[in-house]
Amino acid sequence: MNRHVAVTLVRQSIVVEAPIARAFKVFTEEFGNFKPSEHNMLGVEIAETVFEPRVGGHIYDRGADGSECRWARVLAYDPPDRVLLSWDISPQWQIETDPEKTSEWEVRFIAETPNRTRVEIEHRELDRHGGGWEGVRDGVAGDQGWPLYLQRYADLLTHAG
């Protein structure tokens, strides 16, 4: 019997040369410095991306005209070990307002040595997005998804000093 099991999660990781507390701080406080500005659902240029560091907070883009696009909710905030966020973006790459149709992404920070940290992203429950969810999975797994974010994050840590 042939059985096809759909992969409903994406895992990516990177090792950075930084203590765990610094790795966590840069990821959360400087998220907008490594998020690609072309990843934009606003009708205008992004002026800044804000990561609100608390449960109940959001990640949102603020446009040059003051408009906002809240595309993630902070579900857990446990410095310096992990953050858990919703992915409130539909398969049509629009804001999803129904929390039952959102996936979640967890970022874990694991100290390998006092000055080296493994950063792991697990984006899961992608099938909750409904029809077309495979496009979300392929988007976040592809070269312009989590691999790009993690590489830009690592580059920022390296050059931040």
TORKOL-4160 file (C-alpha; in steps of 0.2 Angstrom, whole numbers, padded with zeros to 4 digits, m for minus):
161
<pt num="1" X="0000" Y="0000" Z="0000"/>
<pt num="2" X="0007" Y="0017" Z="m0005"/>
<pt num="3" X="0003" Y="0031" Z="0007"/>
<pt num="4" X="0008" Y="0049" Z="0004"/>
<pt num="5" X="0010" Y="0059" Z="0020"/>
<pt num="6" X="0010" Y="0077" Z="0018"/>
<pt num="7" X="0024" Y="0086" Z="0027"/>
<pt num="8" X="0016" Y="0100" Z="0037"/>
<pt num="9" X="0031" Y="0108" Z="0045"/>
<pt num="10" X="0047" Y="0116" Z="0040"/>
<pt num="11" X="0063" Y="0115" Z="0051"/>
<pt num="12" X="0078" Y="0126" Z="0048"/>
<pt num="13" X="0093" Y="0130" Z="0059"/>
<pt num="14" X="0109" Y="0139" Z="0060"/>
<pt num="15" X="0124" Y="0140" Z="0072"/>
<pt num="16" X="0130" Y="0158" Z="0076"/>
<pt num="17" X="0145" Y="0164" Z="0086"/>
<pt num="18" X="0137" Y="0173" Z="0100"/>
<pt num="19" X="0132" Y="0169" Z="0118"/>
<pt num="20" X="0114" Y="0163" Z="0119"/>
<pt num="21" X="0108" Y="0179" Z="0128"/>
<pt num="22" X="0115" Y="0190" Z="0114"/>
<pt num="23" X="0108" Y="0178" Z="0100"/>
<pt num="24" X="0090" Y="0180" Z="0108"/>
<pt num="25" X="0092" Y="0199" Z="0110"/>
<pt num="26" X="0097" Y="0202" Z="0092"/>
<pt num="27" X="0084" Y="0190" Z="0085"/>
<pt num="28" X="0070" Y="0199" Z="0094"/>
<pt num="29" X="0076" Y="0217" Z="0096"/>
<pt num="30" X="0083" Y="0218" Z="0079"/>
<pt num="31" X="0071" Y="0207" Z="0069"/>
<pt num="32" X="0067" Y="0222" Z="0057"/>
<pt num="33" X="0086" Y="0223" Z="0053"/>
<pt num="34" X="0086" Y="0206" Z="0045"/>
<pt num="35" X="0068" Y="0204" Z="0039"/>
<pt num="36" X="0069" Y="0207" Z="0020"/>
<pt num="37" X="0060" Y="0224" Z="0016"/>
<pt num="38" X="0053" Y="0216" Z="0000"/>
<pt num="39" X="0043" Y="0204" Z="0011"/>
<pt num="40" X="0029" Y="0217" Z="0012"/>
<pt num="41" X="0010" Y="0216" Z="0012"/>
<pt num="42" X="0008" Y="0235" Z="0014"/>
<pt num="43" X="0004" Y="0246" Z="m0001"/>
<pt num="44" X="0019" Y="0257" Z="0003"/>
<pt num="45" X="0037" Y="0255" Z="0008"/>
<pt num="46" X="0040" Y="0248" Z="0025"/>
<pt num="47" X="0048" Y="0261" Z="0037"/>
<pt num="48" X="0051" Y="0248" Z="0051"/>
<pt num="49" X="0047" Y="0231" Z="0057"/>
<pt num="50" X="0042" Y="0230" Z="0076"/>
<pt num="51" X="0044" Y="0214" Z="0087"/>
<pt num="52" X="0034" Y="0217" Z="0103"/>
<pt num="53" X="0044" Y="0207" Z="0116"/>
<pt num="54" X="0029" Y="0200" Z="0126"/>
<pt num="55" X="0015" Y="0187" Z="0126"/>
<pt num="56" X="0001" Y="0196" Z="0117"/>
<pt num="57" X="0012" Y="0207" Z="0107"/>
<pt num="58" X="0014" Y="0206" Z="0088"/>
<pt num="59" X="0027" Y="0207" Z="0074"/>
<pt num="60" X="0021" Y="0220" Z="0062"/>
<pt num="61" X="0027" Y="0231" Z="0048"/>
<pt num="62" X="0024" Y="0250" Z="0049"/>
<pt num="63" X="0023" Y="0258" Z="0032"/>
<pt num="64" X="0031" Y="0275" Z="0027"/>
<pt num="65" X="0013" Y="0282" Z="0028"/>
<pt num="66" X="0010" Y="0275" Z="0046"/>
<pt num="67" X="m0001" Y="0261" Z="0040"/>
<pt num="68" X="0002" Y="0244" Z="0049"/>
<pt num="69" X="0002" Y="0226" Z="0045"/>
<pt num="70" X="0001" Y="0214" Z="0060"/>
<pt num="71" X="0007" Y="0197" Z="0053"/>
<pt num="72" X="0012" Y="0188" Z="0069"/>
<pt num="73" X="0006" Y="0186" Z="0087"/>
<pt num="74" X="0018" Y="0182" Z="0101"/>
<pt num="75" X="0011" Y="0166" Z="0109"/>
<pt num="76" X="0026" Y="0163" Z="0121"/>
<pt num="77" X="0041" Y="0173" Z="0126"/>
<pt num="78" X="0054" Y="0164" Z="0136"/>
<pt num="79" X="0071" Y="0173" Z="0135"/>
<pt num="80" X="0084" Y="0168" Z="0131"/>
<pt num="81" X="0077" Y="0150" Z="0126"/>
<pt num="82" X="0063" Y="0152" Z="0114"/>
<pt num="83" X="0049" Y="0162" Z="0107"/>
<pt num="84" X="0033" Y="0155" Z="0099"/>
<pt num="85" X="0023" Y="0165" Z="0086"/>
<pt num="86" X="0008" Y="0164" Z="0075"/>
<pt num="87" X="0009" Y="0165" Z="0056"/>
<pt num="88" X="m0006" Y="0176" Z="0052"/>
<pt num="89" X="m0003" Y="0175" Z="0033"/>
<pt num="90" X="m0014" Y="0165" Z="0022"/>
<pt num="91" X="m0010" Y="0155" Z="0006"/>
<pt num="92" X="m0014" Y="0170" Z="m0004"/>
<pt num="93" X="m0001" Y="0180" Z="0005"/>
<pt num="94" X="m0014" Y="0191" Z="0014"/>
<pt num="95" X="m0018" Y="0193" Z="0032"/>
<pt num="96" X="m0027" Y="0179" Z="0040"/>
<pt num="97" X="m0039" Y="0185" Z="0054"/>
<pt num="98" X="m0046" Y="0168" Z="0059"/>
<pt num="99" X="m0033" Y="0161" Z="0072"/>
<pt num="100" X="m0040" Y="0143" Z="0068"/>
<pt num="101" X="m0032" Y="0145" Z="0051"/>
<pt num="102" X="m0015" Y="0151" Z="0056"/>
<pt num="103" X="0001" Y="0141" Z="0058"/>
<pt num="104" X="0014" Y="0144" Z="0072"/>
<pt num="105" X="0033" Y="0145" Z="0072"/>
<pt num="106" X="0044" Y="0142" Z="0086"/>
<pt num="107" X="0062" Y="0149" Z="0088"/>
<pt num="108" X="0073" Y="0140" Z="0100"/>
<pt num="109" X="0090" Y="0146" Z="0106"/>
<pt num="110" X="0102" Y="0132" Z="0112"/>
<pt num="111" X="0119" Y="0136" Z="0119"/>
<pt num="112" X="0132" Y="0124" Z="0111"/>
<pt num="113" X="0146" Y="0133" Z="0120"/>
<pt num="114" X="0147" Y="0149" Z="0130"/>
<pt num="115" X="0150" Y="0159" Z="0114"/>
<pt num="116" X="0140" Y="0148" Z="0101"/>
<pt num="117" X="0122" Y="0146" Z="0099"/>
<pt num="118" X="0111" Y="0135" Z="0088"/>
<pt num="119" X="0095" Y="0144" Z="0082"/>
<pt num="120" X="0081" Y="0133" Z="0077"/>
<pt num="121" X="0065" Y="0137" Z="0068"/>
<pt num="122" X="0051" Y="0125" Z="0067"/>
<pt num="123" X="0036" Y="0131" Z="0057"/>
<pt num="124" X="0022" Y="0119" Z="0060"/>
<pt num="125" X="0003" Y="0115" Z="0058"/>
<pt num="126" X="0005" Y="0123" Z="0041"/>
<pt num="127" X="m0010" Y="0113" Z="0035"/>
<pt num="128" X="m0021" Y="0124" Z="0046"/>
<pt num="129" X="m0021" Y="0137" Z="0033"/>
<pt num="130" X="m0033" Y="0126" Z="0022"/>
<pt num="131" X="m0033" Y="0125" Z="0003"/>
<pt num="132" X="m0016" Y="0130" Z="m0004"/>
<pt num="133" X="m0006" Y="0128" Z="0012"/>
<pt num="134" X="0007" Y="0119" Z="0003"/>
<pt num="135" X="0012" Y="0135" Z="m0005"/>
<pt num="136" X="0015" Y="0143" Z="0012"/>
<pt num="137" X="0026" Y="0128" Z="0017"/>
<pt num="138" X="0036" Y="0129" Z="0001"/>
<pt num="139" X="0037" Y="0148" Z="0003"/>
<pt num="140" X="0044" Y="0148" Z="0020"/>
<pt num="141" X="0055" Y="0133" Z="0016"/>
<pt num="142" X="0062" Y="0140" Z="0000"/>
<pt num="143" X="0077" Y="0151" Z="m0003"/>
<pt num="144" X="0067" Y="0167" Z="0001"/>
<pt num="145" X="0060" Y="0160" Z="0017"/>
<pt num="146" X="0068" Y="0154" Z="0033"/>
<pt num="147" X="0085" Y="0150" Z="0026"/>
<pt num="148" X="0086" Y="0169" Z="0020"/>
<pt num="149" X="0080" Y="0175" Z="0037"/>
<pt num="150" X="0093" Y="0165" Z="0046"/>
<pt num="151" X="0107" Y="0169" Z="0035"/>
<pt num="152" X="0103" Y="0188" Z="0036"/>
<pt num="153" X="0102" Y="0186" Z="0055"/>
<pt num="154" X="0119" Y="0177" Z="0056"/>
<pt num="155" X="0126" Y="0191" Z="0045"/>
<pt num="156" X="0119" Y="0204" Z="0056"/>
<pt num="157" X="0126" Y="0196" Z="0072"/>
<pt num="158" X="0143" Y="0194" Z="0064"/>
<pt num="159" X="0144" Y="0213" Z="0058"/>
<pt num="160" X="0135" Y="0220" Z="0074"/>
<pt num="161" X="0151" Y="0217" Z="0084"/>
